[in-house]
């Protein structure tokens, strides 16, 4: 805690600076922005100066003239203001985060990698930015949540680069990015402007890099191992993502993790085509509520296919013009608007509009494309009061800050 207080600039001579105080895990935001870390704690001064000169200042790194600063920050801020021209925004050394740069042939100049403490603090700040979903930049310009996501993902990639360059490993950092990336992919699943491929590539990288730490695991790290292997298995078996789970299982894991065993059961039912049991397992989840919600995020893209397969089975059972009450169909498909889904698959309602008539020999593929997100199934009432954020020109719903914090932090 003391190290993170130092990172967030809470320590100063003669006591604590309460102006930037933060309750780690559930942040107290001055507005809708995360609390500001200490100057140059997420980006080296050399990089800040170079990016200021070249104008590479993200909208989330701009200096705000309206927020009060403690006297200990004035020198760093004055440095940025001096280097800024009238055509360029001043970079805030407290908000600047090292940006990802592609390796170029013949280019050897790189900034020194950040320390492990700085990387931990950087990832936590980025998670808080993702959770807070600020509607405006530090200098008051309206921003889209898509911009937040793209900024966070770019800076996560820079964290991976610094870990590789400094030959450091951290399971905590990688698991933090895994959880955050799972949420990003789910939240942005129905946003055309978002590249789900880039999101999945980032998730695969974090899942792979998690195992670079070959030291003997502590008890808490063994719980993390269990969680990461469970995600890997489900992405491999249920979502058909090419991840080398079997190799990891042989070489790395020898225990009997609760989450992995739960995932193995789910994968087994999936392979056998027991679709109702799969949906039931997903809805009920494991004994780990956070893991269960994140697993449902992982398989969200498959939910419509799962329900269509389940409906095929029910159609074989009830395919003799049998009318099944809507409430029973909704319970079996675990979807509130079951009538719309069934009609899209070629079934019809009875004249009384309160039952589905199973009389089609072969179901059609859904005639309409249903949204990937299914917040009622994925989060249920735990999501709390949902917030609206702007993405491009549409409105996107996010769970409460408290609930998102519980999913990201551990």
N, C-alpha and C positions, 0 to 999 in steps of 0.2 A: 504493500500500500504506500509506503514511504517513497519508493522509487517512482510510482505512478503519480504521486502528489508532486514530486519534483518535475516529472515530465509535463504535467499540466500547469506548472508555474505556481503551485500553491505555497511553496516554501520560500521564505525570504528572511533576511536578517531581522531578528527580534520577534519572530512568530510567523503565523500563517496569513497569507493574503486571501481574504474571503471573497474578493471580487470575482475570482475565477474558480471558486470551489465547485467540485463535482462529486456526486455520489456515484462511484464507479459501478457499472452494470445498469443502473437506471439513472440516466443523466438528468440534471436540472438545467434545462437550456435557458439561456438569457432571452431568446425569442424562439425561433425554431431552428437555430443552429447549435451544433454541439459546442461544449466549452472549449476555449482555445488553449492549446498546449504552449509550452515555453518556446521562445524564438529559436528557429533553426533546429528544433528537435525532430522534425520529420523530413527536413530537406537541408542538405549542407549549404553553408553560406556561399560557397563558390558556385554551386548550381543556382541558387537564388539570384546572385548577381548576374550570372550569364543569361539566365532566362529573362531577367528584367531588361537587360540590354537588347535582347533579341525579340522582346515582346511576347514571349511564350508564357503568358500568365493566364491560368484558368479562371473562369468566372467565380469559382469557389475560393480562389486564393487572393482575390483583390482586397486591397486595404479599405477599411471603412473609416470615414472621417467622423461618423456619428457616435461610435462606441468609445467610451472612456477607456484610457489606458493607464496602467500604473507607471510610475516614474522609471521603474527598472526596465521598461520596454522601449523607452523613448529613443535610445541610441540606435537600436536595430531598425525602428520605424523611420527614423530620420535618414538612415542609410538608404532605404528603399525609395523614399520620397526624393532624395537627391538624384538617384540614378534614373528615376522615371522622367519621361518627357511629357509634354502636353498632349502628345498623340498616343501615349501608352499608359496603361494602368499600373499603379504601384503595387508590387507584390508584397503581401503581408507575411513576414518571416514566421509568424505564429501559425498561419494557415497553409503555408506552402508545403506541398508533399512531393517528394522526388517522383519524377515522371518516368514512365517506361520509354526507353530508347532502343530502337532496333540496332543490332550489331551491323556495322558497315565495314566493307573491305578496306583495310589500311588505316582504320580509325582505332587508335589505342588509348586516346585520352578519355579517362573516366573519372568521375568523382569518387572519393573514398566511400566505401560501403558504410551504411549506418550500423551502429552497435545493436546488439540484441535487445537492449532496453528500449532503444529508439524504435526498433521494428515492432516490438510488442505494443508500444504506445501508438504507433502509426496505424496498425491494424485495428486497434480499439477505437481510435478516432474515426476511421473510415466506416466501421460498423455503426457508430453513433450517427454519422452523417446519413447513412442508408436508412436508419431507423427514424431519425428526425424528419427526413424528407422535406428539407427547407423549400419554401415556395419562392424565396428571394435570395439573391446572392448577398454577401456581406455588405456590399455598397447599395443594396436595395433594388437590384434589377430582377424582374420576374424570371424564374428558371423552371424548366420542365424536369420531372422526375427521371426522365430518360437521360438528361445531362448528369444528374446525380449518379445514376447507375454506371454510365460510361466513365465518369471520373473515378469512381471507386474501383471499377475493374482495371482501369489503366494503372492505378496506383498499387493495386494488389500485384499486378505483374512486375512492377518495379521492386516490390518487396521480395518476390521470388528471385529476381536477379541478384539483389543484394545478399540474400541467403546463400545463393550458389557461389557468388564471387568471394565471399568471406569464408566459405566452407563451414557455415554454421547450419544447424538443423534445429527445428523446434516443432514438436508435435502440437503444442498448444496453438501456435500461429497457423499451422496448416489446417487444424480442425476448425479454427475460427473462420478461415477463408472457405472451407468446405461448406459449413453451415450457411454462411452468407451467400455463397454462390448458388446453393440449392434454392434459397428464398428468391434470389434475383431471377433465376430461370423460371420459377413458378409465377412470380408477380408479373413478369414481362411476357408471358407465354402467348398472349393474344395481341401483342403490340407489333405490328408489321415492321416498324422501323428498328426493332431490336433484333440483333443477330443471335439467335439461339445457338448456332454452331460455335460462335466465339465463347458464349457462356459455358457450353458443355466442354469445350477445350480447356477452359480455365478450371472447371471442376475436376476434370481428369488429371490435370497437372498437379492440383493440390492433393488429390487422392494418391497419386504416385509419389510425390515428394514427401508425403507424411511418413513413408517408410524408410527415408534416408537416415533417420536417427536409429542406429543399430544398438544403442546402449540398452542394458537391461531395464525393462519398464518398471516403474513404480506401480503401486496398486491402482492409483487413479489413472495412470497412463494405460494400464491394461483395460480399464473401462473404455478409454478413448479408442484403443485398438479394436475392441469389440464393436463399437459404434461405426468406425470407418470401414471395417470388413463387412458389416451388415449393409451399408450403403453400396459398397462395391459389388456385393453379390446381387442385390436387387437391380442395380443398373445393368449388370451383365445378363442376368437371366430374364428379367421382366421387361426391361427397356431396350434390350438388344444393343447395348453399348459395348464395344470391344475393349474390355478391361481384363487384364490377366489375373483374375481372382484365384484360380486354382493354384497358380505358382505362388502367390502370396500365402495362401492357406497352408501349402506344404512347408514353406520355408520359414514363415514368420509366426504363425499362430498354432499353439498347441493346447490352448485352454478350451473351456466350454462356456463361452460367453453367452449370456442370456439373450442379448440382442441378435447375435449371429444365429443362434438356434431358432429364434422366432422367425428370422428372415429365411432360414433354410426350410422351415415349415411352409411359409408363404410361397416360396419358390417351388416347392414340391406340389402344392395344390395347384399352382399356376400351370406347371408342366402337365398335370393330369387333366386340366380343363375343368376343374371344380370351381366355376366362376363365382357362384354364390358364396362359397367358403372364402374365396380370395377377397371379395368385397367385404364380407363380414370381418375377416381378420384385419383388413385395412381400417375399417370403421372403428372397431374396438381397440385396435392398436396393442402395443406391448405395455408393460408396467412403467415404461419410460415415456411420459407424455410428450416431451420435446422431440425425442427421436421419432415417435409415432407420427407427429405432425409433419416432420421433415420427410419421412418416408412417403407420406401421401403426396407431398409436393413433388417428390422424385417420380412417382408413377402417374401424375396427373394427366400427362399426354396419352396414357393408355386407358383412361377411365371410360371414354365412349366406346372403345373397342371391347373392353371388359363387359360392359353392359349389353352391347350388341350380342356378344357370345352367350351371355346369360339368357338373353331374350330368345335366342335361337333354341336353347334347351327347353325353355318354358313353352315355346311354340310347338315343339314336338309333343310335349305332355298334354297341352291344352288345344291342340290344333284341330279340334272337331267342333268348331263354332261355339266354343265354350266362352262364356262371359266371366271375366275375373274382375272383381272390384278394383277401382283405381288405387285405393289405399293399400291393397295387398300388393299390387304391382309396384307401387312406389316403395314399399318396404323391401321387396325382393331386389329391386334395382338400386335401392338406396339413392333415389333421386326424386326431388319434390315434383318437378314438372315431367313426371313419367308419361303423361298423356301425349305431350308434344314429342317426346323421344319415340314412343311407340308408333305414333302416326307417321313420323319421318321414316320409320322402318317398314312402312306399308300396312300396318295394322289400323283398325278403325275403332271408333267409340261406338257403344251401343246407342240406341235411340234416346235413352235416358241420360246419356253423357256421363254416367258415373261408373262405367266399367269398360275394359278393353275386350274386344271380340277377337279371339284367337282362331282365325279361319284361313290363314295364308299358309300354303304348303312350304314356301321358301321365303324367308325375310329378305328384304332389300337392304343394301347398304344405306345408312342414313342419307336422306335426300338433302339435308342441310348440314352445314358444318357447325357443330356446337362449340361454344367457347371451351378452351382447355381448362381454364380456371373454374373450380367448383368449390368456392369458399365454405359453403355449408357442409360439404363432405370433408374437406381438408382440415378446416379449423374448428367448425362447429361453434358453439357459444363461447368457447375459450378465446376466440379472436377479439372479443370485447366490442367496443363501439368503433366501427370502421371509419377511416378518414378518407377524404377525397384529395387526390393529388392530380396535377395536370401532366399528361404525357402527350407530346405533340399537340393535337387539338382535341384529344379525348380526355375523359375523366377516368381515373384509375382508383380503385379502392385498396387501402392498406389496413391491416389490423391495428389495434391500439399500440401506442409506443410501449406500454408495459408488456404486452404479449410478445411483440417483436423482440424486445430486449431479452425475454426469457428464452426465445428460440436461438438467439445469436450468442449470448454470453453464457459461460459456464465456469 
